Amino acid sequence: MAIYTVAGYDIADVTILSGVDPFASDTSFDSAAVGTVFSVAAGPTLIDVEDGDPDFEGGDLSQDTTEPIDMNGQTVAAGEVIVPAHALVGMLGITRQRDLRLLGYHHLLLSSLELLLAEDLPSESLLLGDQAIAGLSTTDRDEIAKFFPLLGQAGHPMRAARPLATGRRARRLILRHRSNRRPLLDDALGIPALRRMAQTA
């Protein structure tokens, strides 16, 4: 069973299309829906969400909750998503490094994609997908196959530590965070470090 808390910056309208309705009918942005905590059983429950921000289209969510449902980028089974770093440029404390001589970059490959702390900020281990594999030399691919023989093989996709938000979905998430001035991370996961970076930028 998944738990989700409705936040004022998330939604304008919630409609339960089928299943148990945790809200009063025709709930609106300024009503009791905001702050409501509700549970979603293993379904089927269909939920339709209309985002409260005028920059976004309605119907951000409409799916069967036998799978983890997603409400405006918050997957109730996880509560966090992974967004490509390049999509975050322009957010508080995040800039593009121009002089690559100052940058040391290391890949850490684990049997599954995991979140790691790098200089107090969460980062991710190497996601060995098609794009990453294509950029590897034959020697590197052979070495990976020796330690992780199943990675990259059909039927054995690498498991992500959090849902991945890319493309249009990532852009919408970033716009939403900017317009609502929401932090990308909570204090336990690196906000102090982000603030330090912003102050020294």
TORPA-4810 file (N, C-alpha, C, O; in nm, 3 decimals):
<nodes>
NODE_1_0.085_-0.118_0.000_0.000_0.000_0.000_0.089_0.124_0.000_0.183_0.133_0.079_M
NODE_2_0.059_0.219_-0.087_0.139_0.340_-0.100_0.070_0.456_-0.029_-0.052_0.462_-0.023_A
NODE_3_0.150_0.547_0.024_0.099_0.664_0.095_0.138_0.789_0.016_0.251_0.800_-0.031_I
NODE_4_0.046_0.883_0.003_0.077_1.009_-0.064_0.012_1.123_0.014_-0.103_1.112_0.056_Y
NODE_5_0.086_1.233_0.032_0.032_1.352_0.096_0.011_1.459_-0.010_0.104_1.495_-0.082_T
NODE_6_-0.109_1.509_-0.018_-0.141_1.612_-0.117_-0.084_1.746_-0.070_-0.111_1.789_0.042_V
NODE_7_-0.006_1.812_-0.155_0.053_1.942_-0.123_-0.009_2.048_-0.210_-0.048_2.022_-0.325_A
NODE_8_-0.019_2.170_-0.156_-0.084_2.278_-0.228_-0.016_2.313_-0.358_-0.082_2.354_-0.454_G
NODE_9_0.117_2.296_-0.364_0.187_2.332_-0.487_0.177_2.221_-0.592_0.219_2.241_-0.706_Y
NODE_10_0.123_2.107_-0.554_0.118_1.994_-0.646_-0.001_1.999_-0.740_0.014_1.984_-0.862_D
NODE_11_-0.119_2.021_-0.685_-0.238_1.993_-0.764_-0.346_2.097_-0.743_-0.348_2.168_-0.643_I
NODE_12_-0.435_2.105_-0.840_-0.553_2.189_-0.827_-0.677_2.104_-0.810_-0.773_2.147_-0.746_A
NODE_13_-0.675_1.986_-0.865_-0.796_1.905_-0.861_-0.760_1.757_-0.860_-0.673_1.714_-0.935_D
NODE_14_-0.826_1.682_-0.776_-0.807_1.537_-0.770_-0.940_1.471_-0.794_-1.039_1.504_-0.728_V
NODE_15_-0.944_1.379_-0.886_-1.067_1.305_-0.912_-1.037_1.156_-0.910_-0.950_1.109_-0.983_T
NODE_16_-1.108_1.084_-0.827_-1.094_0.939_-0.825_-1.188_0.883_-0.931_-1.310_0.897_-0.920_I
NODE_17_-1.131_0.820_-1.033_-1.212_0.770_-1.143_-1.278_0.637_-1.109_-1.386_0.606_-1.158_L
NODE_18_-1.212_0.560_-1.024_-1.272_0.435_-0.976_-1.202_0.396_-0.848_-1.092_0.443_-0.820_S
NODE_19_-1.265_0.309_-0.770_-1.205_0.271_-0.644_-1.250_0.362_-0.531_-1.347_0.437_-0.546_G
NODE_20_-1.180_0.356_-0.418_-1.219_0.432_-0.300_-1.173_0.577_-0.313_-1.057_0.602_-0.344_V
NODE_21_-1.263_0.672_-0.289_-1.232_0.814_-0.299_-1.196_0.868_-0.161_-1.283_0.874_-0.074_D
NODE_22_-1.068_0.909_-0.137_-1.031_0.962_-0.006_-1.071_1.108_0.012_-1.053_1.163_0.120_P
NODE_23_-1.125_1.170_-0.092_-1.161_1.311_-0.087_-1.311_1.329_-0.102_-1.382_1.239_-0.147_F
NODE_24_-1.357_1.447_-0.064_-1.493_1.485_-0.098_-1.500_1.503_-0.249_-1.399_1.533_-0.313_A
NODE_25_-1.618_1.486_-0.305_-1.630_1.497_-0.450_-1.599_1.640_-0.496_-1.626_1.737_-0.425_S
NODE_26_-1.543_1.649_-0.615_-1.511_1.778_-0.678_-1.421_1.863_-0.588_-1.446_1.982_-0.568_D
NODE_27_-1.316_1.800_-0.535_-1.223_1.869_-0.448_-1.142_1.971_-0.526_-1.097_1.942_-0.637_T
NODE_28_-1.122_2.091_-0.471_-1.047_2.194_-0.541_-0.922_2.232_-0.463_-0.901_2.186_-0.351_S
NODE_29_-0.841_2.317_-0.524_-0.710_2.353_-0.471_-0.716_2.410_-0.330_-0.629_2.381_-0.247_F
NODE_30_-0.819_2.491_-0.300_-0.824_2.559_-0.170_-0.911_2.486_-0.069_-0.953_2.544_0.031_D
NODE_31_-0.939_2.360_-0.095_-1.026_2.285_-0.003_-0.945_2.187_0.080_-0.823_2.197_0.089_S
NODE_32_-1.015_2.094_0.139_-0.952_2.001_0.233_-0.857_1.903_0.167_-0.790_1.827_0.238_A
NODE_33_-0.849_1.901_0.035_-0.758_1.806_-0.030_-0.613_1.836_0.005_-0.534_1.743_0.022_A
NODE_34_-0.577_1.963_0.015_-0.439_1.999_0.045_-0.404_1.952_0.185_-0.476_1.981_0.281_V
NODE_35_-0.295_1.880_0.197_-0.252_1.826_0.325_-0.313_1.691_0.357_-0.277_1.630_0.458_G
NODE_36_-0.404_1.643_0.273_-0.466_1.514_0.296_-0.364_1.402_0.273_-0.292_1.403_0.174_T
NODE_37_-0.360_1.309_0.364_-0.278_1.189_0.348_-0.371_1.074_0.314_-0.467_1.050_0.387_V
NODE_38_-0.345_1.005_0.206_-0.432_0.893_0.172_-0.350_0.772_0.129_-0.236_0.785_0.086_F
NODE_39_-0.411_0.658_0.140_-0.347_0.532_0.103_-0.406_0.483_-0.028_-0.525_0.499_-0.054_S
NODE_40_-0.322_0.423_-0.109_-0.367_0.362_-0.233_-0.334_0.214_-0.225_-0.217_0.176_-0.221_V
NODE_41_-0.437_0.132_-0.223_-0.415_-0.012_-0.216_-0.366_-0.062_-0.351_-0.349_0.016_-0.445_A
NODE_42_-0.343_-0.190_-0.360_-0.288_-0.247_-0.483_-0.390_-0.250_-0.594_-0.375_-0.325_-0.690_A
NODE_43_-0.492_-0.171_-0.583_-0.582_-0.137_-0.690_-0.683_-0.243_-0.729_-0.699_-0.343_-0.659_G
NODE_44_-0.751_-0.221_-0.841_-0.725_-0.103_-0.924_-0.798_0.022_-0.874_-0.918_0.019_-0.848_P
NODE_45_-0.724_0.131_-0.862_-0.780_0.262_-0.835_-0.725_0.357_-0.940_-0.603_0.366_-0.956_T
NODE_46_-0.811_0.426_-1.012_-0.764_0.521_-1.112_-0.779_0.661_-1.056_-0.884_0.697_-1.002_L
NODE_47_-0.674_0.740_-1.068_-0.674_0.876_-1.016_-0.635_0.971_-1.129_-0.541_0.944_-1.203_I
NODE_48_-0.706_1.079_-1.141_-0.672_1.181_-1.240_-0.635_1.308_-1.165_-0.710_1.354_-1.079_D
NODE_49_-0.520_1.365_-1.197_-0.472_1.484_-1.128_-0.457_1.598_-1.228_-0.400_1.580_-1.335_V
NODE_50_-0.508_1.713_-1.192_-0.487_1.833_-1.273_-0.395_1.925_-1.195_-0.426_1.963_-1.083_E
NODE_51_-0.282_1.960_-1.255_-0.180_2.039_-1.185_-0.230_2.181_-1.160_-0.298_2.240_-1.243_D
NODE_52_-0.195_2.235_-1.042_-0.239_2.369_-1.007_-0.163_2.480_-1.076_-0.205_2.595_-1.071_G
NODE_53_-0.052_2.447_-1.140_0.028_2.549_-1.207_-0.024_2.570_-1.348_-0.036_2.473_-1.423_D
NODE_54_-0.055_2.694_-1.389_-0.109_2.718_-1.522_-0.013_2.682_-1.634_-0.054_2.670_-1.750_P
NODE_55_0.117_2.665_-1.602_0.214_2.629_-1.705_0.203_2.483_-1.748_0.264_2.442_-1.847_D
NODE_56_0.127_2.406_-1.673_0.120_2.264_-1.703_-0.018_2.225_-1.752_-0.119_2.289_-1.721_F
NODE_57_-0.019_2.117_-1.829_-0.146_2.065_-1.878_-0.214_1.985_-1.768_-0.149_1.942_-1.672_E
NODE_58_-0.342_1.965_-1.781_-0.415_1.884_-1.684_-0.388_1.736_-1.705_-0.324_1.696_-1.802_G
NODE_59_-0.439_1.655_-1.614_-0.429_1.511_-1.627_-0.287_1.460_-1.613_-0.244_1.376_-1.693_G
NODE_60_-0.213_1.508_-1.512_-0.077_1.459_-1.493_-0.074_1.312_-1.455_0.028_1.246_-1.474_D
NODE_61_-0.182_1.263_-1.403_-0.184_1.123_-1.360_-0.315_1.059_-1.400_-0.422_1.115_-1.376_L
NODE_62_-0.308_0.947_-1.460_-0.426_0.867_-1.485_-0.378_0.727_-1.517_-0.346_0.697_-1.633_S
NODE_63_-0.372_0.642_-1.418_-0.325_0.506_-1.443_-0.370_0.414_-1.331_-0.416_0.457_-1.225_Q
NODE_64_-0.356_0.286_-1.358_-0.395_0.183_-1.263_-0.288_0.174_-1.155_-0.169_0.164_-1.186_D
NODE_65_-0.328_0.177_-1.029_-0.230_0.177_-0.921_-0.185_0.037_-0.881_-0.129_0.019_-0.773_T
NODE_66_-0.210_-0.061_-0.966_-0.142_-0.187_-0.943_0.008_-0.168_-0.965_0.089_-0.246_-0.917_T
NODE_67_0.043_-0.062_-1.038_0.181_-0.015_-1.047_0.192_0.108_-0.957_0.091_0.173_-0.930_E
NODE_68_0.316_0.143_-0.910_0.329_0.264_-0.829_0.279_0.385_-0.907_0.321_0.408_-1.020_P
NODE_69_0.190_0.462_-0.847_0.134_0.576_-0.919_0.228_0.695_-0.908_0.312_0.701_-0.818_I
NODE_70_0.213_0.788_-0.998_0.298_0.906_-1.003_0.210_1.030_-1.000_0.122_1.045_-1.084_D
NODE_71_0.234_1.118_-0.903_0.159_1.243_-0.896_0.255_1.358_-0.913_0.329_1.393_-0.821_M
NODE_72_0.254_1.417_-1.031_0.339_1.533_-1.058_0.485_1.507_-1.022_0.551_1.591_-0.960_N
NODE_73_0.535_1.392_-1.060_0.676_1.364_-1.038_0.706_1.295_-0.908_0.820_1.253_-0.887_G
NODE_74_0.609_1.280_-0.819_0.633_1.210_-0.694_0.573_1.071_-0.704_0.451_1.055_-0.703_Q
NODE_75_0.658_0.972_-0.715_0.611_0.835_-0.721_0.583_0.789_-0.579_0.673_0.791_-0.495_T
NODE_76_0.462_0.749_-0.552_0.425_0.725_-0.413_0.503_0.612_-0.350_0.520_0.608_-0.228_V
NODE_77_0.550_0.519_-0.430_0.625_0.408_-0.374_0.767_0.450_-0.336_0.834_0.380_-0.260_A
NODE_78_0.814_0.563_-0.390_0.951_0.604_-0.364_0.960_0.745_-0.306_1.040_0.770_-0.216_A
NODE_79_0.879_0.839_-0.357_0.883_0.975_-0.309_0.992_1.060_-0.371_0.996_1.181_-0.347_G
NODE_80_1.081_1.001_-0.451_1.190_1.073_-0.514_1.207_1.024_-0.656_1.172_0.911_-0.689_E
NODE_81_1.261_1.109_-0.741_1.295_1.069_-0.876_1.438_1.115_-0.905_1.490_1.205_-0.840_V
NODE_82_1.500_1.053_-1.004_1.633_1.092_-1.049_1.617_1.171_-1.178_1.551_1.127_-1.271_I
NODE_83_1.680_1.290_-1.182_1.674_1.377_-1.299_1.816_1.395_-1.351_1.908_1.412_-1.271_V
NODE_84_1.837_1.392_-1.483_1.971_1.414_-1.537_2.030_1.546_-1.491_1.959_1.647_-1.484_P
NODE_85_2.159_1.547_-1.459_2.222_1.667_-1.403_2.212_1.786_-1.497_2.193_1.899_-1.451_A
NODE_86_2.223_1.764_-1.628_2.219_1.878_-1.721_2.085_1.950_-1.717_2.077_2.068_-1.750_H
NODE_87_1.980_1.878_-1.675_1.847_1.941_-1.667_1.836_2.034_-1.547_1.745_2.116_-1.541_A
NODE_88_1.930_2.023_-1.452_1.923_2.103_-1.329_2.000_2.234_-1.339_1.991_2.317_-1.249_L
NODE_89_2.076_2.254_-1.447_2.154_2.377_-1.462_2.061_2.497_-1.456_1.960_2.502_-1.526_V
NODE_90_2.097_2.593_-1.373_2.013_2.711_-1.354_1.936_2.709_-1.224_1.885_2.811_-1.180_G
NODE_91_1.928_2.590_-1.161_1.866_2.583_-1.031_1.963_2.637_-0.926_2.080_2.662_-0.957_M
NODE_92_1.915_2.657_-0.804_1.996_2.713_-0.696_2.127_2.637_-0.680_2.127_2.517_-0.651_L
NODE_93_2.241_2.706_-0.698_2.371_2.647_-0.674_2.421_2.554_-0.782_2.525_2.490_-0.764_G
NODE_94_2.350_2.542_-0.894_2.389_2.447_-0.998_2.427_2.524_-1.125_2.343_2.589_-1.186_I
NODE_95_2.554_2.515_-1.162_2.603_2.582_-1.282_2.681_2.481_-1.366_2.715_2.372_-1.320_T
NODE_96_2.710_2.519_-1.490_2.787_2.433_-1.579_2.936_2.464_-1.562_2.977_2.580_-1.569_R
NODE_97_3.016_2.361_-1.540_3.161_2.379_-1.525_3.223_2.402_-1.663_3.216_2.315_-1.750_Q
NODE_98_3.283_2.519_-1.682_3.339_2.554_-1.813_3.479_2.497_-1.833_3.512_2.447_-1.940_R
NODE_99_3.562_2.506_-1.728_3.699_2.458_-1.739_3.705_2.313_-1.692_3.707_2.286_-1.572_D
NODE_100_3.707_2.221_-1.787_3.701_2.079_-1.753_3.830_2.029_-1.688_3.833_1.919_-1.633_L
NODE_101_3.937_2.110_-1.694_4.060_2.068_-1.627_4.042_2.064_-1.476_4.116_1.995_-1.406_R
NODE_102_3.945_2.138_-1.425_3.919_2.141_-1.281_3.827_2.029_-1.236_3.798_2.015_-1.117_L
NODE_103_3.781_1.950_-1.331_3.679_1.850_-1.300_3.737_1.710_-1.303_3.796_1.667_-1.402_L
NODE_104_3.721_1.639_-1.192_3.757_1.498_-1.188_3.630_1.414_-1.188_3.542_1.435_-1.105_G
NODE_105_3.618_1.321_-1.280_3.494_1.246_-1.296_3.525_1.097_-1.294_3.609_1.049_-1.370_Y
NODE_106_3.457_1.025_-1.207_3.478_0.882_-1.195_3.344_0.810_-1.201_3.245_0.854_-1.143_H
NODE_107_3.342_0.699_-1.273_3.222_0.615_-1.277_3.236_0.505_-1.172_3.342_0.443_-1.161_H
NODE_108_3.131_0.482_-1.097_3.128_0.371_-1.003_3.015_0.278_-1.045_2.898_0.315_-1.040_L
NODE_109_3.051_0.159_-1.087_2.952_0.064_-1.136_2.919_-0.037_-1.027_3.007_-0.105_-0.975_L
NODE_110_2.791_-0.047_-0.993_2.742_-0.147_-0.899_2.645_-0.238_-0.972_2.614_-0.215_-1.089_L
NODE_111_2.598_-0.341_-0.906_2.508_-0.435_-0.972_2.372_-0.374_-1.001_2.296_-0.427_-1.083_S
NODE_112_2.340_-0.263_-0.934_2.217_-0.189_-0.963_2.246_-0.041_-0.944_2.343_-0.004_-0.877_S
NODE_113_2.162_0.043_-1.003_2.181_0.187_-0.989_2.151_0.228_-0.845_2.043_0.198_-0.793_L
NODE_114_2.245_0.295_-0.780_2.229_0.335_-0.641_2.259_0.484_-0.624_2.332_0.543_-0.704_E
NODE_115_2.202_0.544_-0.520_2.232_0.682_-0.486_2.351_0.686_-0.391_2.356_0.609_-0.294_L
NODE_116_2.446_0.774_-0.418_2.568_0.785_-0.340_2.587_0.931_-0.299_2.534_1.020_-0.365_L
NODE_117_2.662_0.954_-0.193_2.696_1.091_-0.154_2.833_1.126_-0.211_2.930_1.054_-0.188_L
NODE_118_2.840_1.235_-0.284_2.965_1.285_-0.340_2.981_1.430_-0.294_2.908_1.518_-0.338_A
NODE_119_3.078_1.453_-0.205_3.098_1.586_-0.147_2.967_1.640_-0.088_2.930_1.754_-0.113_E
NODE_120_2.901_1.557_-0.011_2.778_1.590_0.062_2.652_1.597_-0.024_2.544_1.623_0.028_D
NODE_121_2.664_1.574_-0.153_2.548_1.578_-0.240_2.518_1.440_-0.296_2.610_1.366_-0.331_L
NODE_122_2.390_1.405_-0.305_2.357_1.275_-0.363_2.389_1.272_-0.511_2.357_1.365_-0.585_P
NODE_123_2.451_1.165_-0.552_2.479_1.140_-0.692_2.433_0.998_-0.721_2.367_0.936_-0.638_S
NODE_124_2.465_0.947_-0.837_2.421_0.813_-0.870_2.536_0.732_-0.926_2.628_0.787_-0.987_E
NODE_125_2.530_0.604_-0.905_2.628_0.516_-0.967_2.596_0.506_-1.116_2.495_0.558_-1.163_S
NODE_126_2.683_0.440_-1.190_2.668_0.431_-1.335_2.547_0.346_-1.373_2.535_0.231_-1.331_L
NODE_127_2.458_0.405_-1.451_2.345_0.331_-1.505_2.389_0.273_-1.638_2.409_0.346_-1.735_L
NODE_128_2.403_0.144_-1.643_2.456_0.077_-1.762_2.343_0.049_-1.860_2.299_-0.064_-1.876_L
NODE_129_2.299_0.155_-1.926_2.198_0.141_-2.030_2.262_0.138_-2.167_2.384_0.133_-2.179_G
NODE_130_2.180_0.143_-2.270_2.231_0.134_-2.407_2.329_0.247_-2.439_2.432_0.223_-2.502_D
NODE_131_2.297_0.369_-2.394_2.384_0.483_-2.425_2.519_0.469_-2.356_2.623_0.496_-2.417_Q
NODE_132_2.519_0.427_-2.230_2.645_0.410_-2.157_2.728_0.298_-2.218_2.850_0.312_-2.233_A
NODE_133_2.665_0.188_-2.253_2.737_0.075_-2.312_2.801_0.115_-2.445_2.913_0.075_-2.474_I
NODE_134_2.728_0.194_-2.525_2.781_0.237_-2.655_2.906_0.323_-2.641_2.989_0.326_-2.732_A
NODE_135_2.920_0.392_-2.528_3.036_0.477_-2.507_3.156_0.406_-2.448_3.260_0.468_-2.428_G
NODE_136_3.143_0.277_-2.419_3.252_0.201_-2.358_3.338_0.134_-2.465_3.291_0.099_-2.573_L
NODE_137_3.464_0.118_-2.432_3.554_0.044_-2.521_3.525_-0.106_-2.508_3.461_-0.149_-2.412_S
NODE_138_3.574_-0.182_-2.603_3.557_-0.328_-2.597_3.622_-0.384_-2.471_3.568_-0.476_-2.408_T
NODE_139_3.738_-0.329_-2.434_3.808_-0.375_-2.313_3.723_-0.351_-2.189_3.712_-0.438_-2.103_T
NODE_140_3.662_-0.231_-2.180_3.578_-0.199_-2.065_3.455_-0.290_-2.060_3.417_-0.338_-1.953_D
NODE_141_3.395_-0.315_-2.175_3.276_-0.402_-2.178_3.312_-0.544_-2.135_3.236_-0.609_-2.064_R
NODE_142_3.428_-0.591_-2.179_3.472_-0.726_-2.141_3.497_-0.735_-1.990_3.464_-0.835_-1.927_D
NODE_143_3.556_-0.628_-1.933_3.583_-0.628_-1.789_3.453_-0.626_-1.709_3.440_-0.696_-1.609_E
NODE_144_3.357_-0.546_-1.754_3.226_-0.541_-1.687_3.158_-0.677_-1.694_3.100_-0.722_-1.595_I
NODE_145_3.165_-0.741_-1.809_3.101_-0.872_-1.826_3.162_-0.977_-1.734_3.095_-1.071_-1.692_A
NODE_146_3.291_-0.960_-1.702_3.358_-1.054_-1.612_3.304_-1.043_-1.470_3.283_-1.144_-1.403_K
NODE_147_3.281_-0.919_-1.423_3.235_-0.898_-1.286_3.082_-0.902_-1.274_3.029_-0.946_-1.172_F
NODE_148_3.013_-0.857_-1.378_2.866_-0.852_-1.377_2.814_-0.919_-1.504_2.771_-0.850_-1.597_F
NODE_149_2.818_-1.051_-1.510_2.787_-1.121_-1.636_2.645_-1.099_-1.688_2.622_-1.112_-1.808_P
NODE_150_2.550_-1.066_-1.601_2.412_-1.051_-1.646_2.379_-0.909_-1.693_2.281_-0.889_-1.764_L
NODE_151_2.462_-0.811_-1.652_2.430_-0.672_-1.687_2.433_-0.652_-1.838_2.526_-0.695_-1.907_L
NODE_152_2.331_-0.587_-1.888_2.325_-0.557_-2.030_2.268_-0.668_-2.115_2.243_-0.648_-2.234_G
NODE_153_2.246_-0.785_-2.056_2.187_-0.894_-2.133_2.036_-0.880_-2.139_1.975_-0.821_-2.050_Q
NODE_154_1.977_-0.934_-2.243_1.832_-0.929_-2.259_1.764_-0.997_-2.141_1.806_-1.106_-2.099_A
NODE_155_1.661_-0.934_-2.088_1.589_-0.992_-1.974_1.649_-0.958_-1.840_1.595_-0.997_-1.737_G
NODE_156_1.761_-0.885_-1.840_1.826_-0.847_-1.714_1.860_-0.699_-1.715_1.977_-0.662_-1.705_H
NODE_157_1.759_-0.612_-1.727_1.787_-0.468_-1.727_1.835_-0.423_-1.589_1.797_-0.481_-1.487_P
NODE_158_1.918_-0.321_-1.587_1.967_-0.268_-1.459_1.853_-0.199_-1.385_1.780_-0.118_-1.443_M
NODE_159_1.840_-0.231_-1.259_1.735_-0.171_-1.176_1.779_-0.033_-1.129_1.892_-0.015_-1.082_R
NODE_160_1.691_0.064_-1.143_1.721_0.199_-1.097_1.688_0.215_-0.950_1.592_0.154_-0.901_A
NODE_161_1.767_0.296_-0.878_1.743_0.319_-0.736_1.617_0.401_-0.713_1.552_0.387_-0.609_A
NODE_162_1.582_0.487_-0.808_1.462_0.569_-0.804_1.405_0.576_-0.945_1.476_0.547_-1.041_R
NODE_163_1.280_0.613_-0.959_1.226_0.632_-1.094_1.306_0.739_-1.169_1.344_0.840_-1.110_P
NODE_164_1.331_0.716_-1.297_1.408_0.810_-1.377_1.316_0.907_-1.448_1.221_0.866_-1.516_L
NODE_165_1.342_1.036_-1.433_1.265_1.139_-1.503_1.354_1.200_-1.610_1.454_1.264_-1.579_A
NODE_166_1.318_1.180_-1.736_1.398_1.233_-1.845_1.308_1.308_-1.942_1.186_1.301_-1.934_T
NODE_167_1.371_1.380_-2.035_1.298_1.445_-2.142_1.192_1.542_-2.092_1.218_1.626_-2.006_G
NODE_168_1.072_1.527_-2.148_0.962_1.620_-2.117_0.926_1.615_-1.969_0.897_1.719_-1.909_R
NODE_169_0.927_1.497_-1.912_0.890_1.486_-1.770_0.991_1.559_-1.681_0.952_1.626_-1.586_R
NODE_170_1.120_1.545_-1.712_1.223_1.615_-1.634_1.207_1.765_-1.647_1.219_1.837_-1.548_A
NODE_171_1.180_1.814_-1.769_1.164_1.958_-1.789_1.045_2.011_-1.710_1.052_2.120_-1.653_R
NODE_172_0.937_1.935_-1.706_0.819_1.978_-1.631_0.848_1.983_-1.481_0.804_2.074_-1.412_R
NODE_173_0.922_1.885_-1.432_0.957_1.883_-1.290_1.041_2.005_-1.253_1.016_2.070_-1.151_L
NODE_174_1.140_2.037_-1.336_1.227_2.151_-1.308_1.148_2.281_-1.312_1.164_2.366_-1.224_I
NODE_175_1.063_2.297_-1.412_0.980_2.418_-1.420_0.892_2.431_-1.296_0.873_2.541_-1.244_L
NODE_176_0.839_2.320_-1.252_0.750_2.321_-1.135_0.826_2.361_-1.009_0.777_2.440_-0.929_R
NODE_177_0.947_2.307_-0.992_1.028_2.343_-0.876_1.065_2.491_-0.881_1.064_2.559_-0.778_H
NODE_178_1.098_2.541_-0.998_1.133_2.683_-1.010_1.015_2.773_-0.978_1.028_2.868_-0.901_R
NODE_179_0.900_2.742_-1.036_0.785_2.830_-1.018_0.734_2.828_-0.875_0.679_2.927_-0.828_S
NODE_180_0.752_2.716_-0.806_0.704_2.705_-0.668_0.815_2.724_-0.565_0.791_2.717_-0.445_N
NODE_181_0.938_2.750_-0.614_1.053_2.770_-0.526_1.067_2.655_-0.426_1.093_2.676_-0.307_R
NODE_182_1.050_2.535_-0.478_1.064_2.417_-0.393_1.208_2.367_-0.397_1.272_2.371_-0.502_R
NODE_183_1.261_2.320_-0.283_1.397_2.265_-0.285_1.402_2.134_-0.361_1.306_2.057_-0.363_P
NODE_184_1.516_2.109_-0.424_1.533_1.982_-0.494_1.552_1.867_-0.396_1.514_1.754_-0.425_L
NODE_185_1.611_1.898_-0.280_1.641_1.796_-0.180_1.597_1.846_-0.045_1.589_1.967_-0.022_L
NODE_186_1.569_1.753_0.046_1.543_1.797_0.183_1.675_1.808_0.258_1.780_1.770_0.206_D
NODE_187_1.670_1.862_0.381_1.793_1.887_0.455_1.874_1.761_0.480_1.997_1.767_0.488_D
NODE_188_1.807_1.648_0.491_1.878_1.524_0.519_1.959_1.477_0.399_2.051_1.397_0.414_A
NODE_189_1.925_1.528_0.279_1.990_1.477_0.159_2.076_1.580_0.086_2.110_1.559_-0.030_L
NODE_190_2.111_1.689_0.152_2.208_1.775_0.089_2.172_1.919_0.066_2.249_1.991_0.003_G
NODE_191_2.056_1.965_0.114_2.021_2.106_0.096_2.127_2.199_0.157_2.160_2.300_0.095_I
NODE_192_2.182_2.169_0.276_2.287_2.258_0.327_2.403_2.271_0.229_2.457_2.380_0.212_P
NODE_193_2.440_2.162_0.164_2.549_2.167_0.066_2.510_2.251_-0.054_2.592_2.326_-0.106_A
NODE_194_2.386_2.240_-0.100_2.340_2.322_-0.211_2.345_2.470_-0.175_2.383_2.553_-0.257_L
NODE_195_2.306_2.501_-0.052_2.308_2.641_-0.009_2.451_2.693_-0.002_2.477_2.808_-0.039_R
NODE_196_2.544_2.609_0.045_2.684_2.652_0.050_2.736_2.680_-0.090_2.807_2.777_-0.112_R
NODE_197_2.699_2.593_-0.184_2.742_2.612_-0.322_2.688_2.743_-0.378_2.759_2.815_-0.448_M
NODE_198_2.562_2.773_-0.347_2.500_2.895_-0.399_2.567_3.019_-0.341_2.583_3.120_-0.410_A
NODE_199_2.605_3.012_-0.213_2.666_3.128_-0.147_2.806_3.157_-0.200_2.850_3.272_-0.200_Q
NODE_200_2.875_3.053_-0.246_3.012_3.072_-0.294_3.018_3.093_-0.444_3.124_3.122_-0.499_T
NODE_201_2.904_3.077_-0.513_2.903_3.090_-0.660_2.920_3.236_-0.701_2.922_3.267_-0.820_A
</nodes>
